[in-house]
Amino acid sequence: MEMKSMTLLILYATQTGNALDVAERIAREAERRACTVVISSTDDYDANSLPAEDTVIFVVSTTGQGDTPDSMKVFWRFLLQRNLGSHWLEGIHYAVFGLGDSGYQKYNFVAKKLDKRLSDLGATAVVERGLGDDQHPSGYEAALDPWLSSLWSRLNEIKPHFFPKGPDFLVSNEELIGLPKVQVTYHNVNDMDSRLSTATDFKYLQMQIGRARSMSSGKVPHEKSKPDAFLKMVKNFPLTRASHEKDVRHFEFEFVSQVIKYEIGDVLEVLPSQSPAAVDSFIQRCNLDPESLITVHPREMENRHIDNNVNTLDVPIKLRTFVELTMDVTSASPRRYFFEVMSFFATAEHEKERLQYFASPEGRDDLYQYNQKERRTVVEVK
Ligand SMILES: Cc1cc2nc3c(=O)[nH]c(=O)nc-3n(C[C@H](O)[C@H](O)[C@H](O)COP(=O)(O)O)c2cc1C
């Protein structure tokens, strides 16, 4: 018999980052249970290898009108092949958590279709699929918490080999948070690449974006490390009344670099610039020097030879530029994990307690109100 993998695989497909957030949470919870995990975006994973896995957790969102995220298109086309047959995934266990919004007609369509297809291909569900709903007062976390509890208890029952330290073993969150995932190296000013100063404005910006993104721990598809085009916003006005809960806007852009072709229904990924004052205040609050030159490496890569990205990774970038181009400090609502990490570092007892409350299941509704409904950004968390 073929040897099965003893690693729990987490595959995610995201359009705007929520599924990645969920996948990372599942991975952290697995690690706390001494379970070995591999986490991967569906576009980085060869679907041909699925039959060799033991158990796969899928976290997938639905975008467009019931469409798969871009990063899942190839993977999904592969799974739909007729010749795979109803025994192809026999013996494989899986679980699906979907992210969607019940305001859409094709609610969580991708998770539902994936669940059905995996079962048609012979795989066995560990737990019933979970469906996160943006319309819920606490967002997708509301469905995620109970789904995760049943996932771990069911996996403990049927797959005890994933938990070598037993069903009750649980490392504290704090211990895990204390192990940073990335290493930031500070460099001398002389290391700065002199070519940069002679490049044109666009080229310079393009290089900086490529550099910042290649060092960011966020998931950016490889081919997207450089933007396709530069646009100038020429119109921006609200379509909803000021009193409306959501701020829906009409934007118009003009190409200032080469023109790219698009069709109705295409998704435009915009990398806007952030308010310089907010970026400065974030850096100041972290007690860092915005002018310092840094490189950022994932911890695992420390001793590994990196050939593809060696140039990009070796060239330092200004800390301020890195924050500006890779961290959304001015508009994104911080997620639950942010509060968890902040509570670890908080020194004032009342702040620590408040942050811990927000990160706990009891504080979930209040957190959703505080960060999503009231639209607080990272710099506004007080
Ligand atoms: C442009 C757009 C289209 C969407 N279409 C759907 C849809 O058809 N069905 C659905 O259930 N949710 C839909 N959603 C909601 C997303 O699935 C939901 O916000 C989810 O949390 C996004 O996860 P992600 O950040 O991992 O992509 C849509 C969201 C956006 C922004």
The ligand as a Tripos MOL2 file, in Angstrom:
@<TRIPOS>MOLECULE
LIG
   31    33     1     0     0
SMALL
NO_CHARGES

@<TRIPOS>ATOM
      1 C1        -17.0330   41.2610   -5.6330 C.3       1 LIG1
      2 C2        -17.5670   40.2610   -4.6460 C.ar      1 LIG1
      3 C3        -18.4100   39.2480   -5.0770 C.ar      1 LIG1
      4 C4        -18.9110   38.3090   -4.1550 C.ar      1 LIG1
      5 N1        -19.7450   37.3120   -4.5910 N.ar      1 LIG1
      6 C5        -20.2390   36.4250   -3.7080 C.ar      1 LIG1
      7 C6        -21.1220   35.3800   -4.1360 C.ar      1 LIG1
      8 O1        -21.4670   35.2460   -5.3000 O.2       1 LIG1
      9 N2        -21.5640   34.5020   -3.1950 N.ar      1 LIG1
     10 C7        -21.2210   34.5930   -1.8770 C.ar      1 LIG1
     11 O2        -21.6610   33.7700   -1.0790 O.2       1 LIG1
     12 N3        -20.3780   35.5800   -1.4370 N.ar      1 LIG1
     13 C8        -19.8890   36.4980   -2.3200 C.ar      1 LIG1
     14 N4        -19.0380   37.4990   -1.8830 N.ar      1 LIG1
     15 C9        -18.6890   37.5870   -0.4420 C.3       1 LIG1
     16 C10       -17.3100   36.9730   -0.1550 C.3       1 LIG1
     17 O3        -17.3040   35.5930   -0.4240 O.3       1 LIG1
     18 C11       -16.9730   37.2040    1.3140 C.3       1 LIG1
     19 O4        -16.7650   38.5870    1.5210 O.3       1 LIG1
     20 C12       -15.7360   36.4370    1.7650 C.3       1 LIG1
     21 O5        -15.5110   36.6440    3.1450 O.3       1 LIG1
     22 C13       -14.5070   36.8390    0.9890 C.3       1 LIG1
     23 O6        -13.4700   35.9720    1.3040 O.3       1 LIG1
     24 P1        -11.9890   36.1660    0.6930 P.3       1 LIG1
     25 O7        -11.4980   37.4560    1.2870 O.co2     1 LIG1
     26 O8        -11.2280   35.0030    1.1610 O.co2     1 LIG1
     27 O9        -12.0970   36.2100   -0.7940 O.co2     1 LIG1
     28 C14       -18.5560   38.4170   -2.7900 C.ar      1 LIG1
     29 C15       -17.7060   39.4430   -2.3650 C.ar      1 LIG1
     30 C16       -17.2150   40.3550   -3.2770 C.ar      1 LIG1
     31 C17       -16.3040   41.4660   -2.7890 C.3       1 LIG1
@<TRIPOS>BOND
     1     1     2 1
     2     2     3 ar
     3     2    30 ar
     4     3     4 ar
     5     4     5 ar
     6     4    28 ar
     7     5     6 ar
     8     6     7 ar
     9     6    13 1
    10     7     8 2
    11     7     9 ar
    12     9    10 ar
    13    10    11 2
    14    10    12 ar
    15    12    13 ar
    16    13    14 ar
    17    14    15 1
    18    14    28 ar
    19    15    16 1
    20    16    17 1
    21    16    18 1
    22    18    19 1
    23    18    20 1
    24    20    21 1
    25    20    22 1
    26    22    23 1
    27    23    24 1
    28    24    25 2
    29    24    26 1
    30    24    27 1
    31    28    29 ar
    32    29    30 ar
    33    30    31 1
@<TRIPOS>SUBSTRUCTURE
     1 LIG1         1 GROUP 0 **** ****
